[in-house]
Amino acid sequence: MKGGYIVGPETVRMLELGHPWVIADRFTRKWPKGRSGDLVELTDERGRVLATALLDPEDRVVARVLGHGKMRLDRPWVQERVERAAALRRDHADLTETTAYRLVNGEGDGLPGLTVERYGEHLMVQLYSAAWKPYLPLVTSALQQVFSPSGIYEKFRPQKTRELAGESRGKKYSRLLAGTAAPGRVTVRENGLDFLVTLEEELNTGLFLDQRANRRDLMGRCRGKRILNLFSYTGAFSVAAAAAGAERVTSVDASAHYLDWAKENFSVNRLNPKRHEFIEGDCLAVLKELQRQGRLFDLILMDPPSFSTTRQSRFTTRGGTSDLVEASLPLLVAGGLLITSSNHQKVDLADYLKELRRAALQAGSELWVIRVAAQPEDFPYPVTFPEGRYLKYIISVKY
């Protein structure tokens, strides 16, 4: 345990309110030189001990709180946190016919900067802070003891993840920590449907687990409907809609690679992709063309990444949502459903609703919100950590 890590009054107040992060400021710049993973004691200017934290001097979040008072970061401590996380999922998460979900949700399970996801018989550890690297053997050992997986992978989230996402095809961002390797693409279950994921290549596995409950909700809304899925990625929402009886699903994405992956996901669920539609292109440009063709849909869904770039345009959730919604509304029938989603942590719900309001006014439409949802139970967050409620999923009716 290292001392001499004094925090300023604003950070003292945040720590006393239970927030688990220390953000770099003029006080942290005076800290003793340390290495990522050092266990440090945070004090106020009078020397009062506030918390024990993991140091990450190269990150904007320079320290992540593990507990208050003195503690040891050892195998029993890690295993207790993992067991507590496992119990929360067992007791409170609806994982019916599901083999892909989050086992450890960082700050939400008392392990800030560290997540663990299950993909069938394999686990994926993701490090959002280099501070956890020295403790990977402890984490791996605890996961083996509690879950007995076939294999455990580690994925480090690099800086500028958003910019790299479009360039990650074929690149390896993972390594096997323990057990046996996954055989190429792995088939996992979610809500009784099959999806192909990759544990070794690309920044993302091909399935965003935080939308599981929302995909289940969608399945109850789309029988006999014409569905437009923008930023469709590998088609998880599209498969859910088609499997639930949608008349026709139109999936739009800028990446031919992901559209091919989506077609494979249709096929593994015995859904004929030829009975549906897959369009490669920039979503705003495609919307313009669909409107020119006079196309109409009963349900339009958009779950864009926080950041994406194509040759035609640059899209960001902050400020881009209203343009996207405005362009979508003319294609939606009266009484149709608009489903909009954002995982941008820095855009809160009130600001996101303002984006929808702006779009509706510009399009001359009325939108009535009927449901607001977030991530499912396997993505818990402390009430002291509002950043943990990042996912916004809003269902509106157009009039």
N, C-alpha and C positions, 0 to 999 in steps of 0.2 A: 504494500500500500504506500503510495507516494503522496506527500503533502505539499503545501505551498501553492495550491490551485485556488486562488481567490476569485470570486465572482462579484460582479457589481450589483447595485440595488435592484435593477430591473430583473436580473436573473434570479436574485434571491427571492423576489416576489413570485416569479414563475415556478421556482422549485418548491416554495412553500404551498403553492396552489396545486402541486403534484405533477407539473409538466415534466416529461422525461428528457428534454433536450436542453443543451447549452449551446447557444448560437455564438459564433465568433464575434468578438467586439474588442474595444480598447482594453478591457480588463484581461481577456484571454490572451491577448498579444504579449502580456507581461508574464505569462506562465513560464515555469521552468521547462527547459527543452525535454520533450518526452517522445516515446515511440507509440505507434498505433498498437492498441491492446493493453497499454499500461493501465493498471487499476489505480485510480486516483481519488483522493479525498477532497471534496469541494467544500470550501468554507466561505463565510462572509468576511468582511474587512476586520471584524473583531476576533476572528479565529474560531467562530462557532461552526461546528461541523454540520453540514446540510445534507450531504448525500455521498454515496460511493458511486463512481461512474467509470465507464470505459473511455479512454482517451483516443481520439482520432484527429491529430493535429492538422492534417492536410485537408480535412473536410469542413464544410460550412457549419455542420453540427459537430463541434469540436469535442463534445463529451455526451455520452448517453447514460442516463441514470439506471443503475441496477437495483439500488435499494438505499434506504436511509440508515445512517449509522455504519459501523464497521462490519465487514463481511469478507468471506473468502469465495472467490470464483473457482469452485472445484467441481468434481464429478457429482457428488451428492446434491449440490445446489442446482446444477444444470438439470439433473435427472428429475428433481422435484418439480421444476418449472415445466419440463416436458410432460410429466405425468399429469400435472394439473391441466395442461392444454388438452391432453388426450381425454380427460374426464369431461371437460366442457363440451367437446364434440360429441362424445358418447351420450351425454345427458340432454343436450339442447339442440343439436344440429339435425336437420332432416336429411339424411344421406341414403334414402331409399333408392335402391338400384343404382348406386353411385360409388365409383372406385377412384374418383379424382376430386380432391378437395384440399383445403389448407389445414395443416396440422398445427402449425405454430405461426402466429400472426404478429411477429415483432413486438412492438410496444403493447399490443393487445393481449399478449401472453407473458409479459414481463421479461422479454428477451429483445430489447430494442435494437433494430438494425439487422435482425435475423429472421428469415421466414423458412418454413419447411412445408412442402406440398407433397401429397401422395398422388402418384400416377400408377394405379394398379399395384404391382408388387414392388415398385421402386419408389424411393423418396428423393426429392430435390431440395437441397439446402441452398438458399439464395442469400448472399451477403450484400447488404446495402451499406455496410461500413467495413473498412479494412481492419477495424479494431477486433473483429471476431476471428481473424485468420489464425492467431496463435492458439485459439481455443477450439479449433475444428476437431482435433482428436477427442476432446471431452464431449463435444456435441455429437460426434459420430458414435461414440461409445454409448451415450445415453439413448440415442435413437435406436441403436441395435438392441439394447436391453428392453426398451419399452415396446417396440413395434416389430422386431425381427423381420425386416424387409429383405428382399432378394439382393438389392443393391442400393447404394446411396450415392447420389451425385452432388457435386458442388457447382454452383454458378455464381460468379462474381458479377455484380451489376456495374459496368464501367461508367465513367463520367460521360456526359453528353449522350445518354442512352437514347433519347428521342431522335437525335440526328443519325445515330448508328442503326436504328431499327430497320430502315429501308435498305441497308447495305449488309445485313447479317446473313443472307442466304448462303448456306454451305459452310459458313465459318463456325468453328467450335468455341463455345463460351463455357463449356462444362468439362468437368473431369470426374472420373469415378473415384470416390473416396473409400468405398468398401463394398464387398460382395461381387456379384456378377454383373456384367454390362447388359444394358437393354438391347434387344436385337433390332436395330434400326427403328422404324416407327412402331410405336406401341399402341395397342387398342385399349382404350379405357371406357368406362361406362359413366354416363351422367343422365339421371332421370330416366333410366331404361333405354337410352340411346348410346350408340357406339361412336367414338371419335378417335382419330389418329393423332398422336402427339409425338414430338421428337424431344428426347432428353439430352442429346449431345450437340446438335447443331442449332444455330440461330439464337437470337436473344430471348425469344419467347417460345414456349412449347407448342403453340398452336391452339390452345384452349384457355380462355380467360375464366378462371374458376369463380371469380367474384360475381359473375352473372348467372350462376346456376339457377337460383330461385327465380330470377326474372325470366329465364328461358322457360321454366316450368309454368310461370304465369302466362307467358305468351301462348303456350300450347292450348290454353283454354279459350283463346280469343280469335283463332284464325281459321276454323273449319269453314271451307267453302269460300274463303276470302282470297282476293288478289293482294299479294304482299310485295312490297318493295323494301329491300334491305340494303342500305347504303353503308359503305365501309365494311363490307361483309366479311373481310379477312378469310378465315378458313371455313366459314359457312355454318358455325354452330347455331346461330339464331335461325338461319335458313333451313337447316335440317330439322330443327325443332318444329318450325312452322309446317314444313312439308309432311313430316311424320304425323302431325296432328290434323291433317286433312285440308290444308290450304289448297285452293284451286290451282294456283300458280305462284311460284316464288321467283322474283327477279332479284338477283344478287349482283351488286355493283362494287368493284374494287379496282384500284389503280394497278394492282399486281396480278399478272397472269399466273404467276407461281402460286399465289394463294387461292385464286379461282380454281386452278387444277386440283389443289388440295381439297377445296370445298366439294368438288365433284366426287373425289374419292370418298369423302365423308358421307355424301349421299349414297354412294354405291355400297359402302359397308353396312348401311342400314336398309339395304334392299329398296332404295328409292331410286327411280330412274332419273338421272340428271337431265336427260333429253326432254323430259316432260316439264322442265323448268327452264329458267333463262339466266345466263351468266354474261355480264357485260364488263369488259375491261375498259377503264377510263377514269378520268377525274370526275368526282361526283357532281360538282356544280355544272360541268359541261354536259354530263349525261342527263342531268335533270332538265337542262335547257332543250336537249334533243327530244327527250320523252314528252315534254310539253308541246313541242312543235308537232309531234306525231299525234297529239290528242289523247295520249294514254291517261288512264285513271286507275287509282288503286284504292282498296278498302282500308289498308293499313300500311303506313310508312314508318320504318324503323331506322334510326341512325345512332350508331355507337362509334363515333370517330375516335381515333387516338388523340391524345392531347396535342400532338404535333405531327404533321405529315407534309411531305413535299412531293409534287409531281412536276413534270416539265411545264405544265400549264399554270399551276398555281401553288400557293403555300397556304396551308390551313392550320389555324390554331383554334383550340376550343375557346379561349378568351377572345371574344370579339367576332369569331367566325361562325358561331352557332346561329346567330340571327340571320345571316346571309343564307345559310344552308336551309334553315326552316322556311324562310320567305320563298326560296326557290322551290321548296317541296310542296307547299300548301296548295298551289293551283292543280297539282296532280292528285290530291286527296279528295274523295267524294264527300259530300255533306253527310255528317254523321259518322265519318270515318275516324280511325284512331291514328294519332301521331305519337310515336314513342321516341323520346329523345333521351340520350344518356351521355354522361361525361364523367371521366375518372380524374379530372384535373383537380388536384388537391387545393390549389390556390383560388379556385372559383367556388364560392360558397353557394348554398341553395338559393338565397335571396337574389344574388347577382345572376344566377343561372335563369331564374324565373323572369328576370328583367330582359334577358336575351330573347326569351320566348315571347314576351309581351311586345318587344320592339318588332319582332318578325311578324307577329299577327297584325299589328297596326299597319305595317308597311305593305302587307299582302291584302289588307282589307278583309281579313277573316276574323272570326271569333274562336278562341281556344278555351275550353273548359277543362281544367285539371281534374281528373277522377282518381288518380293514384300517384303517390310519391313513394319511391322505395330506395333502398340503399343496398349494401352488400349483405350476404347471408350470415348466419350465426357462426360460421367457421372463420369469419373475419371480425372478431370482436375488437373493441377499442376502449380504453379507459375514459370515463367522463372528464377526466383532467387533461385529455389529449384530443381536442376537437379536430385536429388534422386527421385523426383516424377514421372519421366519417367522410370519406372522400368521394364515394360513388353516388351520383345523382341519376335516378332513373324515373322519368316522368311520363305518365300516360295521359294524353289530352284528347278530347273530342272536338272535331272541327264543325263549326256551324257557319 
